[in-house]
Amino acid sequence: MKRPTCGLCQRIGNVCTFPTKRKAPDSRKLSAGRQTRRFSDNFGQFESLTHAETDLLDRLIALLQAQSSSSEKLEDYLAAYSRSSAETHSPVMSVSPISSGEKGPTKENTSLPSATGAGSRLSTQLSTNASESTPKPIGNAKVSLAIPQAVSAGLIEAFFENIQPWLPMLHRPRFLARYADLSKSCSDGFPGLPVDEALLLYGIFALAARFSSSEFFGDVPPIQRGDQFAEEAESLYEQARAISTPTLTYLQGCILLAFYYYTSKPCPHSWILTGVCVRIAYELDLAEIDADEIQNLTPAAWVEKEEMRRAWWLVWELDTFGSTMSNRPYTIDRRRMAVMFPVSDEAWFSETPQSSLKLNTCPGMSWKSLSGGGKLDERAWFLFANYLMSLTLDMSQRKDGVSADEKLTLENEISCFKLSLPTSFRLDTEVLPFDAQSFARSNWIIGTNLMLMTTSVFLSSIKVAEPSHCSHDDPALDTTLPLRIRAMELSRIVTRWSPGYISLSHPFFAASTILPVHLSESSFAISQPTIASSQELGKRLLAQFGQVWKLGSVLLRKSEHNTGMMCANKGKNLRRFLKPPGRFLRKSYVWLAALLSSSLSQSRVLISPM
């Protein structure tokens, strides 16, 4: 009879080796003896550990009673006692000044013992062997941020000046008042913070560090200054996963970390963490926060509810961006959400309750969501334009196509939205103001027009299920026309965009300057002078974003690479080179196809679902 062959030997052409006889199993008496010796060894360790603990406690108590003036001697005893304890105490996250040659921060686990807690520490020591096992995350642990107070205050200020305008999540007056009190209680850093609050702070530091001018960062390039804080935030995220009941602060910290990953380099971290954010948001019932439509809230209650609305829309935005760029289904069901659009920062910060409107997802009627009267914030118009873009992309990805009525309804809805835009959104007739007070509103207007431009491109790729009766003599006409329209729209938008404020806008805007796969395959269309010039214009925009956000540099490299490949492979099907079969759908963006293919195969996913 032929002996079996294992899979490894079959692949490498080797011959499996089998033992000539089986090893006799251990007898029950031998196993019992081993267990007895192990019990004796453990009991001996227990006795020695008990004596050591008792001796150290007695010496420490005697020293305290004598009120010795030697502080160094007391510190020696405390250090010796701390080293003898195997329990994992509350961590102290320490970030020291760095230079370009250093990798990041250091972590220290230090704490001061107390005589009253000796019993609990001893029981923990006996139940867990710290030298053989890894301590589990502690969701309710206290964390101290050993960061110079001047540096942390500067980073918080930089966040609200440069990040909050496009990531409007925190109530600035309340946030500053909260952490101003903590700063007064300690001259250096924030002592004893819960894990979720520490995660939120490190997320703020990671995003804002690139705008800091502090000497704390040495000669580290601005675009890399947030890396050390992101590493600490990831460590805190692992601890926060042990929180039994998620909090809004925990969700906000995860949102900041996900935005950091997406704006640095799209990777599995950002995709998985976005899924965690979605599920925490559902766990907090943020998707139904306005289902009851309760009015006449007190200013304090309205401010808190608005903060939850903003957290939901940021999670929605992360899900929309990640799913659009990777060409995957959206996680959030847009038909089952009842959340009002956010109001302006001015009304929120002044705690002046202001009415808003909810998104109406009824086909052909959703544009009426923003026509209910009253002045809406520019970000609300941008979010709706983002919704139209996602709706159009979803239709263009249907394998069986859509009906002619569905496409016509969508076209009419987009047209109605364009006609409903305020006059300040019409770039042909209005001049956008760009200064320290108005650049955030102007950037949202730019973003809305970019989303509408992208929506028009996706609209041209929707496949109608019914056969069309019209024919085209020129097969390249269908590809050239939407590209020419896009080129004119991009030129019109950029002429109204102040270069000095491009890098202060939403980093996700950069993705609107690259072409989808189905329109970039035609070398004939790309070679047209108007379309080619718009491609170069898009590259200049990406270069502007790349000065502050790594996402811009990644997109720029992919755009230049794809342009070079098009010139070298005229007439060939580039999809076979750029996109493995079955990996992504036809209309996915060019850059993420190659990027995620390498990232998913080479990167180790460090963040697990909650």
C-alpha positions as CSV (number, residue, x, y, z in Angstrom):
1,M,0.0,0.0,0.0
2,K,1.3,3.4,-0.9
3,R,2.1,5.8,1.9
4,P,0.4,9.1,2.1
5,T,2.3,12.3,1.2
6,C,1.8,15.7,3.0
7,G,1.1,18.9,1.1
8,L,4.5,20.4,1.7
9,C,6.5,17.4,0.4
10,Q,4.2,17.2,-2.6
11,R,4.9,20.8,-3.6
12,I,8.6,20.7,-3.1
13,G,9.1,17.1,-4.5
14,N,10.3,15.6,-1.2
15,V,9.6,12.2,0.3
16,C,7.8,12.1,3.6
17,T,9.7,10.3,6.4
18,F,7.7,8.1,8.8
19,P,8.9,6.8,12.2
20,T,9.5,3.1,12.5
21,K,7.7,2.7,15.8
22,R,5.4,4.9,17.9
23,K,6.5,6.5,21.1
24,A,4.9,5.0,24.2
25,P,2.6,7.4,26.0
26,D,3.4,8.6,29.5
27,S,1.8,6.6,32.3
28,R,-0.7,8.1,34.7
29,K,1.7,7.8,37.6
30,L,4.4,9.8,35.7
31,S,1.9,12.5,34.9
32,A,0.7,12.6,38.5
33,G,4.3,12.9,39.7
34,R,5.0,15.8,37.4
35,Q,1.9,17.5,38.7
36,T,3.0,17.0,42.3
37,R,6.5,18.4,41.6
38,R,4.9,21.4,39.8
39,F,2.6,22.0,42.7
40,S,5.5,21.9,45.1
41,D,7.5,24.3,43.0
42,N,4.6,26.7,42.8
43,F,4.0,26.4,46.5
44,G,7.7,27.2,47.2
45,Q,7.4,30.2,44.9
46,F,4.3,31.3,46.8
47,E,6.2,31.1,50.1
48,S,9.2,33.0,48.9
49,L,7.0,35.6,47.3
50,T,4.9,36.0,50.5
51,H,8.1,36.5,52.6
52,A,9.5,39.0,50.1
53,E,6.3,41.0,50.1
54,T,6.0,41.0,53.9
55,D,9.6,42.0,54.4
56,L,9.4,44.9,51.9
57,L,6.1,46.1,53.4
58,D,7.5,46.0,57.0
59,R,10.6,47.9,56.0
60,L,8.6,50.5,54.1
61,I,6.1,51.1,56.9
62,A,9.0,51.4,59.4
63,L,10.7,53.9,57.2
64,L,7.5,56.0,56.8
65,Q,6.9,55.9,60.6
66,A,10.4,57.1,61.2
67,Q,9.8,60.0,58.9
68,S,13.2,59.8,57.4
69,S,14.5,62.9,55.7
70,S,16.4,60.9,53.2
71,S,14.3,61.1,50.0
72,E,16.7,59.1,48.0
73,K,16.5,56.1,50.4
74,L,12.7,56.2,50.2
75,E,12.8,56.2,46.5
76,D,15.1,53.2,46.5
77,Y,12.6,51.3,48.6
78,L,9.8,52.3,46.4
79,A,11.7,51.3,43.3
80,A,12.6,47.9,44.8
81,Y,9.0,47.3,45.8
82,S,7.7,48.3,42.4
83,R,10.2,45.9,40.7
84,S,9.0,43.0,43.0
85,S,5.4,43.4,41.9
86,A,4.3,41.6,38.8
87,E,1.1,43.5,38.3
88,T,0.8,45.7,35.4
89,H,0.0,49.2,36.7
90,S,-1.5,52.2,34.9
91,P,0.9,53.1,32.1
92,V,2.6,56.4,31.7
93,M,3.0,57.3,28.0
94,S,6.2,59.2,27.6
95,V,7.0,61.1,24.4
96,S,10.4,62.8,24.5
97,P,11.8,65.3,22.1
98,I,12.7,63.6,18.8
99,S,15.0,64.0,15.9
100,S,14.9,62.7,12.4
101,G,17.0,59.7,13.4
102,E,14.6,58.4,16.1
103,K,11.8,56.1,15.5
104,G,9.2,57.3,17.9
105,P,8.2,57.5,21.6
106,T,9.0,55.3,24.5
107,K,6.6,53.6,26.9
108,E,7.3,53.2,30.6
109,N,5.2,51.3,33.1
110,T,5.7,53.0,36.5
111,S,3.5,53.6,39.5
112,L,3.8,54.3,43.2
113,P,2.6,51.5,45.4
114,S,0.5,52.0,48.5
115,A,0.4,49.9,51.7
116,T,-3.4,49.6,51.5
117,G,-3.3,48.0,48.1
118,A,-0.8,45.3,49.0
119,G,-3.4,42.6,49.4
120,S,-4.9,43.1,45.9
121,R,-1.5,43.3,44.3
122,L,-0.4,40.1,46.0
123,S,-3.5,38.2,44.9
124,T,-3.0,39.4,41.3
125,Q,0.6,38.3,41.5
126,L,-0.3,34.8,42.6
127,S,-3.0,34.4,40.0
128,T,-0.9,35.5,37.0
129,N,2.7,34.8,36.2
130,A,3.8,38.0,34.5
131,S,7.0,36.5,33.1
132,E,5.0,34.0,31.1
133,S,1.9,35.8,29.9
134,T,1.1,39.1,28.3
135,P,-1.2,41.4,30.4
136,K,-4.6,41.9,28.9
137,P,-5.9,45.4,28.0
138,I,-7.4,47.4,30.9
139,G,-10.3,49.5,29.7
140,N,-10.6,51.5,32.9
141,A,-6.8,52.2,33.4
142,K,-5.6,55.7,34.0
143,V,-3.0,57.1,31.6
144,S,-0.7,60.0,32.2
145,L,0.6,62.0,29.2
146,A,4.2,62.9,29.9
147,I,4.3,65.6,27.2
148,P,5.5,69.2,28.0
149,Q,2.5,71.3,28.7
150,A,3.6,74.0,26.2
151,V,3.8,71.4,23.5
152,S,0.4,69.8,24.2
153,A,-1.2,73.3,24.4
154,G,0.3,74.3,21.1
155,L,-0.8,71.1,19.4
156,I,-4.4,71.5,20.6
157,E,-4.4,75.1,19.3
158,A,-3.0,73.9,16.0
159,F,-5.7,71.3,15.8
160,F,-8.5,73.8,16.1
161,E,-6.9,76.2,13.7
162,N,-6.0,73.8,10.9
163,I,-7.8,70.4,11.4
164,Q,-11.1,71.4,13.0
165,P,-12.2,73.4,9.9
166,W,-12.4,70.2,7.8
167,L,-12.9,67.7,10.6
168,P,-15.5,69.6,12.7
169,M,-16.0,67.1,15.6
170,L,-15.2,68.9,18.9
171,H,-16.9,71.7,20.7
172,R,-14.0,74.1,21.0
173,P,-15.0,76.2,24.1
174,R,-16.0,73.1,26.1
175,F,-12.9,71.1,25.1
176,L,-10.5,73.9,25.9
177,A,-12.2,74.5,29.3
178,R,-12.0,70.8,30.1
179,Y,-8.3,70.5,29.5
180,A,-7.4,73.9,30.8
181,D,-8.5,72.7,34.2
182,L,-6.4,69.6,33.9
183,S,-3.4,71.7,32.9
184,K,-3.7,73.9,35.9
185,S,-3.8,70.8,38.2
186,C,-0.4,69.6,36.9
187,S,2.5,71.6,35.6
188,D,3.6,69.0,33.1
189,G,1.1,67.0,31.0
190,F,-2.3,65.6,31.8
191,P,-2.3,63.2,34.8
192,G,-4.5,60.2,35.3
193,L,-6.7,60.4,32.2
194,P,-9.0,57.6,31.2
195,V,-7.9,55.5,28.2
196,D,-10.6,56.9,25.9
197,E,-9.6,60.5,26.7
198,A,-5.9,59.8,26.2
199,L,-6.7,58.1,22.8
200,L,-8.6,61.3,21.8
201,L,-5.7,63.5,22.8
202,Y,-3.1,61.5,21.0
203,G,-5.3,61.5,17.9
204,I,-5.4,65.3,18.1
205,F,-1.6,65.4,18.5
206,A,-1.0,63.0,15.5
207,L,-3.1,65.2,13.1
208,A,-1.9,68.6,14.4
209,A,1.8,67.9,14.8
210,R,2.5,68.7,11.1
211,F,1.4,72.3,11.7
212,S,3.5,72.8,14.9
213,S,6.6,75.1,15.0
214,S,7.8,73.8,18.4
215,E,11.5,72.9,18.9
216,F,10.2,69.7,20.5
217,F,10.2,68.1,17.1
218,G,13.8,69.0,16.2
219,D,14.6,68.5,12.5
220,V,11.8,66.0,11.8
221,P,9.9,66.8,8.6
222,P,6.4,68.2,9.3
223,I,4.7,65.4,7.4
224,Q,6.3,62.8,9.7
225,R,5.8,64.5,13.1
226,G,2.6,62.8,13.8
227,D,3.9,59.3,13.5
228,Q,5.1,59.0,17.1
229,F,1.7,60.1,18.4
230,A,-0.1,57.7,16.0
231,E,1.9,54.8,17.5
232,E,0.8,55.8,21.0
233,A,-2.8,56.2,19.8
234,E,-2.7,52.7,18.3
235,S,-1.5,51.3,21.6
236,L,-4.2,53.1,23.5
237,Y,-6.8,51.9,21.0
238,E,-5.8,48.3,21.9
239,Q,-6.3,49.1,25.5
240,A,-9.6,50.8,24.9
241,R,-11.0,47.8,23.2
242,A,-11.5,46.3,26.7
243,I,-14.1,49.0,27.5
244,S,-17.3,47.1,28.1
245,T,-19.6,50.1,27.2
246,P,-18.2,52.2,24.4
247,T,-18.3,56.0,24.9
248,L,-18.6,58.9,22.6
249,T,-15.0,59.9,23.5
250,Y,-13.8,56.5,22.5
251,L,-15.5,56.8,19.2
252,Q,-14.0,60.3,18.6
253,G,-10.5,58.9,19.3
254,C,-11.1,56.1,16.8
255,I,-12.4,58.6,14.2
256,L,-9.2,60.7,14.5
257,L,-7.0,57.7,14.2
258,A,-8.9,56.5,11.1
259,F,-8.5,59.9,9.5
260,Y,-4.8,59.8,10.3
261,Y,-4.4,56.5,8.6
262,Y,-6.4,57.5,5.5
263,T,-4.5,60.8,5.1
264,S,-1.1,59.1,5.6
265,K,-1.3,56.1,3.4
266,P,-4.4,54.0,2.6
267,C,-3.9,50.6,4.2
268,P,-5.8,47.8,5.9
269,H,-5.6,49.7,9.2
270,S,-7.8,52.5,8.0
271,W,-10.4,50.1,6.4
272,I,-10.7,47.9,9.5
273,L,-10.8,50.8,11.9
274,T,-13.5,52.5,9.9
275,G,-15.6,49.3,10.3
276,V,-15.0,49.6,14.1
277,C,-16.2,53.2,14.1
278,V,-19.3,52.2,12.2
279,R,-20.2,49.6,14.8
280,I,-19.5,51.8,17.8
281,A,-21.7,54.4,16.2
282,Y,-24.5,51.9,15.8
283,E,-23.9,50.7,19.4
284,L,-24.4,54.3,20.6
285,D,-27.6,54.6,18.5
286,L,-26.2,57.5,16.6
287,A,-28.0,56.4,13.4
288,E,-31.4,57.1,15.0
289,I,-30.5,60.2,17.1
290,D,-33.1,62.4,15.3
291,A,-35.8,59.7,14.8
292,D,-38.0,61.1,17.6
293,E,-37.7,64.7,16.3
294,I,-37.7,66.2,19.8
295,Q,-37.6,70.0,19.7
296,N,-37.2,72.6,22.3
297,L,-34.1,71.2,23.8
298,T,-32.1,73.1,26.4
299,P,-28.9,74.7,25.0
300,A,-26.7,72.2,26.9
301,A,-28.7,69.2,25.6
302,W,-28.7,70.6,22.1
303,V,-24.9,71.1,22.2
304,E,-24.4,67.5,23.3
305,K,-26.8,66.1,20.6
306,E,-25.1,68.2,17.9
307,E,-21.7,66.6,19.0
308,M,-23.2,63.2,18.5
309,R,-24.6,64.2,15.0
310,R,-21.1,65.4,14.0
311,A,-19.5,62.1,15.1
312,W,-22.1,60.2,13.0
313,W,-21.5,62.2,9.9
314,L,-17.7,61.8,10.2
315,V,-18.1,58.1,10.5
316,W,-20.4,58.2,7.5
317,E,-17.8,60.2,5.6
318,L,-15.0,57.7,6.5
319,D,-17.2,54.8,5.3
320,T,-18.1,56.6,2.0
321,F,-14.5,57.5,1.3
322,G,-13.0,54.1,2.1
323,S,-15.7,52.1,0.2
324,T,-15.6,54.4,-2.8
325,M,-11.8,54.3,-3.1
326,S,-11.6,50.5,-2.6
327,N,-14.8,49.9,-4.7
328,R,-16.4,47.9,-2.0
329,P,-20.0,48.0,-0.7
330,Y,-20.9,50.7,1.8
331,T,-21.2,49.5,5.4
332,I,-23.8,52.1,6.5
333,D,-27.3,51.6,5.2
334,R,-28.2,55.1,4.0
335,R,-31.9,54.2,3.9
336,R,-32.0,53.5,7.6
337,M,-30.6,56.6,9.2
338,A,-32.3,59.6,10.8
339,V,-29.6,62.1,11.5
340,M,-29.9,65.9,10.9
341,F,-27.1,67.7,9.0
342,P,-24.7,69.6,11.2
343,V,-25.1,73.3,11.8
344,S,-22.4,75.9,11.6
345,D,-19.6,76.1,14.1
346,E,-20.5,79.6,15.0
347,A,-24.0,78.5,16.2
348,W,-22.7,75.4,17.9
349,F,-19.8,77.2,19.8
350,S,-22.2,80.0,20.9
351,E,-24.6,77.3,22.2
352,T,-27.5,78.8,20.2
353,P,-29.9,76.0,19.2
354,Q,-30.5,76.0,15.5
355,S,-32.8,73.9,13.4
356,S,-31.5,71.6,10.7
357,L,-32.8,69.0,8.1
358,K,-32.5,65.3,7.7
359,L,-31.4,63.4,4.6
360,N,-34.3,62.2,2.6
361,T,-33.3,59.0,0.7
362,C,-36.4,58.7,-1.4
363,P,-35.4,58.3,-5.1
364,G,-35.9,61.5,-7.0
365,M,-36.8,63.4,-3.9
366,S,-33.6,63.5,-1.8
367,W,-32.5,66.9,-3.2
368,K,-35.5,68.4,-1.2
369,S,-33.6,67.5,2.0
370,L,-31.9,70.9,1.7
371,S,-34.8,72.9,0.5
372,G,-36.8,73.0,3.7
373,G,-36.1,76.7,4.5
374,G,-33.5,78.4,6.6
375,K,-29.8,78.9,6.0
376,L,-27.8,75.7,6.0
377,D,-24.1,75.4,6.7
378,E,-21.8,74.9,3.7
379,R,-20.7,71.5,5.1
380,A,-24.3,70.3,4.9
381,W,-24.3,71.0,1.1
382,F,-21.0,69.2,0.8
383,L,-22.3,66.1,2.6
384,F,-25.3,65.9,0.3
385,A,-23.1,66.3,-2.8
386,N,-21.0,63.4,-1.3
387,Y,-24.2,61.4,-0.9
388,L,-25.1,62.0,-4.6
389,M,-21.6,60.9,-5.6
390,S,-21.9,57.6,-3.6
391,L,-25.4,57.0,-5.0
392,T,-24.2,57.5,-8.6
393,L,-21.2,55.2,-8.1
394,D,-23.3,52.5,-6.5
395,M,-25.6,52.6,-9.6
396,S,-22.6,52.5,-12.0
397,Q,-21.3,49.3,-10.2
398,R,-24.5,47.2,-10.7
399,K,-23.6,44.2,-12.8
400,D,-27.0,44.0,-14.4
401,G,-27.2,47.8,-15.0
402,V,-30.1,50.0,-14.2
403,S,-33.3,50.9,-16.0
404,A,-33.6,53.9,-18.2
405,D,-36.1,55.4,-15.7
406,E,-33.7,55.0,-12.8
407,K,-30.9,56.7,-14.6
408,L,-33.2,59.5,-15.8
409,T,-34.5,60.0,-12.2
410,L,-30.9,60.3,-10.9
411,E,-30.0,62.8,-13.6
412,N,-33.0,64.9,-12.7
413,E,-32.1,64.8,-9.0
414,I,-28.6,65.9,-9.6
415,S,-29.8,68.7,-11.8
416,C,-32.3,69.8,-9.2
417,F,-29.6,69.9,-6.6
418,K,-27.4,72.1,-8.8
419,L,-30.2,74.5,-9.3
420,S,-31.0,74.6,-5.6
421,L,-27.4,75.6,-4.6
422,P,-27.0,79.0,-3.0
423,T,-25.5,81.7,-5.2
424,S,-22.3,81.5,-3.2
425,F,-21.7,78.0,-4.7
426,R,-21.8,79.3,-8.3
427,L,-18.1,79.7,-9.1
428,D,-18.9,81.3,-12.5
429,T,-20.3,84.4,-11.0
430,E,-19.1,84.5,-7.4
431,V,-15.6,85.3,-6.0
432,L,-14.7,83.1,-3.0
433,P,-13.1,84.9,-0.1
434,F,-10.0,83.2,1.4
435,D,-8.8,84.5,4.7
436,A,-8.3,83.2,8.3
437,Q,-12.1,83.6,9.0
438,S,-13.7,82.5,5.8
439,F,-11.3,79.8,4.3
440,A,-13.2,76.9,5.9
441,R,-16.5,77.9,4.3
442,S,-14.9,78.6,0.9
443,N,-13.1,75.2,1.0
444,W,-16.5,73.4,1.6
445,I,-17.8,75.2,-1.5
446,I,-14.9,74.0,-3.5
447,G,-15.4,70.5,-2.2
448,T,-19.1,70.5,-3.1
449,N,-18.2,71.5,-6.7
450,L,-15.5,68.8,-6.8
451,M,-18.0,66.2,-5.7
452,L,-20.5,67.3,-8.4
453,M,-17.7,67.0,-11.0
454,T,-17.0,63.5,-9.8
455,T,-20.7,62.7,-9.8
456,S,-21.0,63.7,-13.5
457,V,-18.1,61.4,-14.4
458,F,-19.7,58.4,-12.6
459,L,-23.1,59.3,-14.2
460,S,-21.6,58.9,-17.6
461,S,-20.5,55.3,-16.8
462,I,-23.9,54.0,-15.6
463,K,-25.0,51.1,-17.8
464,V,-28.7,51.0,-18.9
465,A,-30.1,47.5,-18.9
466,E,-32.4,48.1,-21.9
467,P,-30.7,48.0,-25.3
468,S,-30.2,51.5,-26.7
469,H,-31.6,52.4,-30.1
470,C,-29.0,55.1,-30.8
471,S,-25.6,54.3,-32.3
472,H,-22.3,56.1,-32.5
473,D,-20.1,56.2,-35.5
474,D,-17.0,57.0,-33.4
475,P,-16.4,54.5,-30.5
476,A,-14.1,57.0,-28.8
477,L,-16.8,59.7,-28.6
478,D,-18.4,58.2,-25.4
479,T,-15.1,58.4,-23.5
480,T,-13.9,61.7,-24.8
481,L,-17.0,63.7,-24.0
482,P,-17.1,63.1,-20.2
483,L,-13.4,63.8,-20.0
484,R,-13.7,67.1,-21.9
485,I,-16.5,68.1,-19.6
486,R,-14.5,67.1,-16.5
487,A,-11.5,69.1,-17.8
488,M,-13.5,72.3,-18.1
489,E,-15.1,71.8,-14.7
490,L,-11.8,71.2,-13.0
491,S,-10.3,74.3,-14.6
492,R,-13.3,76.4,-13.5
493,I,-13.0,75.1,-9.9
494,V,-9.2,75.6,-9.6
495,T,-9.4,79.2,-10.9
496,R,-11.5,80.1,-7.9
497,W,-9.3,78.2,-5.4
498,S,-6.7,80.2,-3.5
499,P,-3.4,78.2,-3.6
500,G,-2.5,79.1,-0.1
501,Y,-5.6,77.4,1.4
502,I,-5.6,74.2,-0.7
503,S,-3.5,72.3,1.8
504,L,-5.9,73.4,4.6
505,S,-9.0,71.9,2.9
506,H,-10.2,68.3,3.4
507,P,-7.4,65.9,2.3
508,F,-10.1,63.6,0.7
509,F,-10.6,66.3,-1.9
510,A,-7.3,65.1,-3.5
511,A,-9.0,61.9,-4.7
512,S,-11.4,63.9,-6.9
513,T,-8.5,65.0,-9.1
514,I,-7.6,61.5,-10.5
515,L,-9.5,59.6,-13.2
516,P,-11.4,56.4,-12.7
517,V,-10.1,53.3,-14.6
518,H,-12.9,53.1,-17.1
519,L,-12.0,56.7,-18.4
520,S,-8.3,56.4,-18.2
521,E,-8.0,53.4,-20.5
522,S,-8.4,55.3,-23.7
523,S,-5.0,56.6,-24.8
524,F,-6.7,58.5,-27.6
525,A,-8.8,60.5,-25.1
526,I,-5.9,61.2,-22.8
527,S,-3.8,62.5,-25.6
528,Q,-6.3,65.3,-26.4
529,P,-4.7,68.7,-25.5
530,T,-7.6,69.9,-23.3
531,I,-7.8,66.6,-21.4
532,A,-4.0,66.3,-21.1
533,S,-3.7,69.8,-19.6
534,S,-6.4,69.0,-17.0
535,Q,-4.3,65.9,-16.0
536,E,-1.3,68.2,-15.4
537,L,-3.5,70.6,-13.4
538,G,-4.7,67.7,-11.3
539,K,-1.1,66.7,-10.6
540,R,-0.3,70.3,-9.4
541,L,-3.2,70.0,-7.0
542,L,-1.9,66.7,-5.7
543,A,1.5,68.3,-5.2
544,Q,-0.1,71.0,-3.1
545,F,-1.8,68.4,-0.9
546,G,1.4,66.3,-0.7
547,Q,3.2,69.1,1.1
548,V,1.1,68.5,4.2
549,W,-0.6,65.1,3.7
550,K,1.0,61.9,2.6
551,L,-2.2,60.9,0.7
552,G,-1.4,63.6,-1.8
553,S,2.1,62.3,-2.5
554,V,0.7,58.7,-2.9
555,L,-1.9,59.8,-5.4
556,L,0.6,61.9,-7.3
557,R,3.0,59.0,-7.7
558,K,0.2,56.7,-8.9
559,S,-1.0,59.4,-11.3
560,E,2.4,59.9,-12.8
561,H,3.0,56.1,-13.0
562,N,-0.3,55.6,-14.8
563,T,0.4,58.4,-17.3
564,G,3.7,56.9,-18.2
565,M,2.2,53.5,-18.6
566,M,-0.4,54.9,-20.9
567,C,2.2,56.5,-23.1
568,A,4.2,53.2,-23.3
569,N,1.2,51.0,-23.9
570,K,-1.0,52.7,-26.4
571,G,-3.7,50.5,-27.8
572,K,-3.3,47.9,-25.0
573,N,-5.7,46.9,-22.3
574,L,-4.2,48.6,-19.2
575,R,-6.6,47.0,-16.8
576,R,-4.7,43.7,-17.0
577,F,-1.6,45.5,-15.7
578,L,-3.2,47.9,-13.2
579,K,-5.9,45.6,-11.7
580,P,-5.8,41.8,-11.1
581,P,-8.9,40.1,-12.4
582,G,-11.7,39.9,-9.8
583,R,-9.8,42.0,-7.3
584,F,-11.7,45.3,-7.9
585,L,-14.6,46.2,-10.1
586,R,-14.3,48.0,-13.4
587,K,-14.8,51.5,-12.2
588,S,-12.4,51.6,-9.2
589,Y,-9.8,54.3,-9.0
590,V,-6.5,53.4,-10.6
591,W,-4.2,54.3,-7.6
592,L,-5.9,52.1,-5.0
593,A,-6.0,49.0,-7.2
594,A,-2.2,48.7,-7.1
595,L,-1.8,50.1,-3.6
596,L,-4.2,47.8,-1.8
597,S,-3.0,44.8,-3.8
598,S,0.5,45.2,-2.3
599,S,-0.7,46.4,1.1
600,L,-3.0,43.5,1.8
601,S,-0.4,40.9,0.8
602,Q,2.6,42.5,2.6
603,S,1.2,44.4,5.6
604,R,0.2,42.7,8.8
605,V,-3.1,44.0,10.2
606,L,-2.4,45.4,13.6
607,I,-5.9,46.6,14.4
608,S,-8.6,44.0,15.1
609,P,-12.4,44.6,15.1
610,M,-13.9,45.6,18.4
